[in-house]
């Protein structure tokens, strides 16, 4: 799936600021070499992030494992726990994301576990999913790095349009969106800007919406990175036209995003945009 396919039009107009929304209705999608495509000027950008589902402030999957382990250990049957380093990864998805020009690559690693016990004790087994998605060189390549299988489809490359600051027209649209959401009983979905901050050494705009506080990178407007955020739950790719640096649910239950490191302008070479060929089976 192309990373941009997760962007939801409804959220694009519901989350304010409005910068970064799709092209006006009727406009055809631009090709990567379109003069209006500012993505081609994007410098090397590398982001290391972690997403985790929280429940009552705790990583939900890890907490489930530790409760199951405690229950098993309370009995007399043998127990085979997970390695502690694996246990600390449970329920997390770790991202390495690279942008440069009209190219983009994402490696995502997710950790879970399974439990088996048939009267002979409890045995916990780790589950590791690893996916590499590359949009470069005229194709979108998605590889399952565990099963060594992949798909490849044609691509025009990454397209982003210039991001401008709010205009009076945005105020009118914001009011219309707020009224529509209120009428539908979903007024809490209306996002509110809450100033500026910094995460991982980068500037970001603070946005509050539906009980979640987010900080969205504000340093990439010149290359088409806006502040409009789609639903970032349960994904193993990354957005094309925004970078969510931090997301925290107010009540401690929901998806939490954090950024461990982000660099802008530091070269990393073209290797990250080249799919591994050793033993990967492709379907087209």
C-alpha positions in Angstrom: 0.0 0.0 0.0 1.3 3.4 -0.9 2.0 5.4 2.3 -0.3 8.2 1.1 -3.2 5.9 0.9 -3.8 6.1 4.6 -4.5 9.9 4.5 -8.2 10.4 5.2 -9.9 13.3 3.5 -12.3 13.7 6.4 -9.4 14.1 8.9 -7.6 16.4 6.5 -10.3 19.0 6.9 -11.1 18.1 10.6 -7.6 18.6 11.9 -6.5 22.2 12.1 -4.1 23.9 11.0 -5.4 23.3 7.5 -2.0 23.4 5.9 -1.0 20.2 4.1 -4.4 19.1 2.9 -5.0 17.5 -0.5 -5.2 19.5 -3.7 -8.5 21.3 -4.4 -11.3 19.2 -5.8 -11.0 18.6 -9.5 -7.2 18.9 -9.6 -5.5 15.8 -11.0 -2.7 14.2 -8.9 0.6 15.8 -9.9 3.5 13.8 -11.2 6.8 13.9 -9.3 8.3 16.1 -12.0 5.5 18.6 -11.9 6.9 22.1 -11.3 4.5 22.5 -8.3 6.0 19.4 -6.6 8.3 20.7 -3.9 9.2 17.2 -2.7 12.0 17.1 -5.2 13.9 19.6 -3.2 13.6 17.7 0.1 17.1 17.3 1.7 18.1 14.0 3.4 15.8 13.5 6.4 16.0 10.5 8.8 13.6 9.8 11.6 13.7 7.1 14.3 10.4 6.6 16.1 8.4 4.2 18.3 4.7 3.7 18.4 3.0 1.8 21.3 -0.6 1.1 22.3 -1.2 2.2 25.9 -3.8 1.0 28.4 -4.1 2.9 31.6 -0.7 4.4 31.0 1.1 1.0 30.4 2.2 -0.7 27.2 -0.9 -2.9 26.7 0.8 -6.0 25.0 3.7 -6.0 27.4 1.4 -5.7 30.4 -0.7 -8.6 29.1 2.4 -10.8 28.8 3.7 -9.9 32.3 0.3 -10.8 33.8 0.2 -14.1 31.9 3.7 -14.9 33.0 2.9 -14.1 36.6 -0.2 -16.4 36.5 1.9 -19.2 35.0 4.7 -18.8 37.4 2.3 -19.1 40.3 1.7 -22.7 39.4 3.9 -25.8 39.7 4.3 -26.4 36.0 7.5 -25.4 34.1 7.5 -21.9 32.4 9.5 -20.7 29.4 9.4 -16.9 29.5 10.5 -14.5 26.8 14.0 -13.1 26.8 13.7 -9.9 28.8 15.1 -7.7 25.9 12.2 -9.0 23.8 9.7 -8.5 26.5 10.6 -4.8 26.7 9.7 -4.5 22.9 6.3 -6.1 23.1 3.5 -4.0 21.6 5.9 -1.6 20.1 6.5 -0.7 16.5 10.0 0.7 15.8 10.3 2.9 12.7 13.3 4.0 10.6 12.1 6.5 8.0 14.1 8.2 5.3 13.1 11.0 2.9 15.1 12.6 0.1 13.9 14.3 -3.0 10.9 12.5 -4.3 12.0 9.2 -2.6 11.0 7.7 0.7 11.8 4.5 2.6 10.4 3.1 5.8 11.5 0.1 7.8 9.1 -1.0 10.6 9.6 -3.7 13.2 6.8 -4.8 15.4 6.9 -7.2 18.4 4.3 -9.4 19.9 4.0 -12.8 21.5 2.1 -16.1 21.6 1.5 -18.4 24.5 1.1 -22.2 24.4 0.4 -24.6 27.2 -1.2 -28.0 26.9 -0.9 -29.3 30.4 2.9 -29.4 30.3 3.5 -25.8 31.3 3.6 -22.3 29.8 5.8 -21.5 26.8 5.9 -17.9 25.5 7.1 -17.4 21.9 8.0 -14.0 20.4 6.4 -12.8 17.2 8.4 -10.4 15.0 7.1 -8.6 11.9 9.4 -6.6 9.8 8.4 -4.6 6.7 10.4 -2.4 4.3 8.6 0.0 2.1 10.4 2.0 -0.6 9.0 4.5 -3.0 11.9 5.3 -5.4 13.3 4.7 -8.9 9.8 4.6 -10.4 8.3 1.9 -8.2 6.8 1.2 -4.8 8.4 -1.9 -3.2 7.0 -3.5 -0.1 9.1 -6.4 1.4 8.3 -8.7 4.2 11.8 -9.0 5.7 11.0 -12.1 7.8 9.4 -14.2 5.0 11.6 -12.7 2.3 8.7 -11.9 0.0 7.7 -8.7 -1.7 5.6 -6.8 -4.2 6.5 -4.1 -6.6 4.2 -1.6 -8.4 4.9 1.4 -10.7 5.1 4.8 -9.0 5.4 8.5 -10.0 7.4 9.2 -6.9 6.5 11.3 -3.9 4.4 14.4 -4.5 4.0 17.3 -2.0 2.7 20.8 -2.6 3.9 24.1 -0.9 2.5 24.6 2.6 1.2 28.1 3.3 0.1 29.7 6.6 -3.6 30.0 7.4 -5.6 32.6 5.4 -8.9 34.3 6.2 -10.5 31.6 4.0 -9.1 29.0 6.4 -11.0 30.7 9.2 -14.3 30.3 7.3 -13.6 26.7 6.5 -12.6 26.0 10.1 -15.9 27.4 11.3 -17.8 25.3 8.7 -16.0 22.1 9.8 -16.5 22.8 13.5 -20.2 23.4 12.9 -20.6 20.2 10.9 -18.7 18.1 13.5 -20.8 19.6 16.3 -24.0 18.9 14.5 -22.9 15.2 14.0 -22.1 15.0 17.7 -18.4 14.8 17.0 -17.2 18.2 18.1 -14.4 16.7 20.1 -12.7 15.7 16.8 -12.0 19.4 16.0 -8.4 20.0 16.5 -7.1 23.1 18.2 -3.6 24.5 17.8 -1.8 24.9 21.1 1.4 26.7 20.3 4.9 25.6 19.3 7.3 23.2 21.0 10.4 21.1 20.2 10.8 17.3 20.1 14.1 15.4 19.3 15.7 18.8 18.6 13.1 19.7 16.0 10.4 22.5 16.0 6.8 21.2 16.0 3.3 22.6 16.2 1.2 21.4 19.1 -2.3 20.2 18.1 -5.0 18.9 20.5 -7.8 16.7 19.1 -10.2 14.1 20.5 -8.3 13.7 23.8 -4.8 13.4 22.2 -2.0 16.0 22.2 0.2 15.8 19.1 3.4 17.7 18.1 3.8 17.8 14.3 7.1 18.8 12.7 6.9 22.4 11.5 10.3 22.7 9.9 9.5 21.2 6.5 6.9 23.6 5.0 9.2 24.5 2.2 9.2 20.8 1.1 5.5 20.3 1.6 5.4 18.9 5.1 2.2 20.2 6.8 0.4 20.0 10.1 -2.6 17.9 9.0 -2.5 14.5 10.7 -4.4 11.4 9.7 -5.1 8.4 12.0 -1.7 7.0 12.8 -3.0 3.9 14.6 -1.7 0.4 13.8 0.4 1.1 10.8 3.8 -0.1 9.4 4.4 2.7 6.9 4.7 6.4 7.3 2.9 9.5 6.1 4.1 11.3 2.9 3.3 14.8 3.8 3.7 15.2 7.6 5.9 14.0 10.4 4.3 13.3 13.7 7.0 13.7 16.3 4.9 13.0 19.4 1.4 11.9 20.3 0.1 11.3 23.8 -3.4 10.3 24.8 -4.8 12.3 27.7 -6.3 9.4 29.6 -3.3 7.1 29.2 -5.2 4.8 26.8 -4.5 5.0 23.1 -1.6 5.1 20.6 1.5 6.9 21.8 4.2 8.1 19.4 7.7 9.2 20.4 10.7 10.3 18.3 14.2 9.1 19.4 16.2 11.0 16.8 15.6 13.1 13.7 18.2 14.6 11.4 17.8 17.0 8.5 20.5 17.6 5.9 22.8 14.8 7.0 23.6 12.5 4.0 22.8 8.8 4.3 23.4 7.7 0.7 21.1 6.1 -1.8 21.4 2.6 -0.4 18.3 3.1 1.8 16.2 3.4 -1.4 17.5 0.2 -2.9 15.6 -3.0 -2.2 17.6 -6.0 -1.0 17.8 -8.7 -3.6 19.3 -11.6 -1.7 16.6 -14.3 -1.7 13.6 -12.0 -1.8 10.7 -13.4 -4.0 8.8 -10.6 -5.8 5.3 -10.6 -7.2 4.4 -7.8 -9.6 
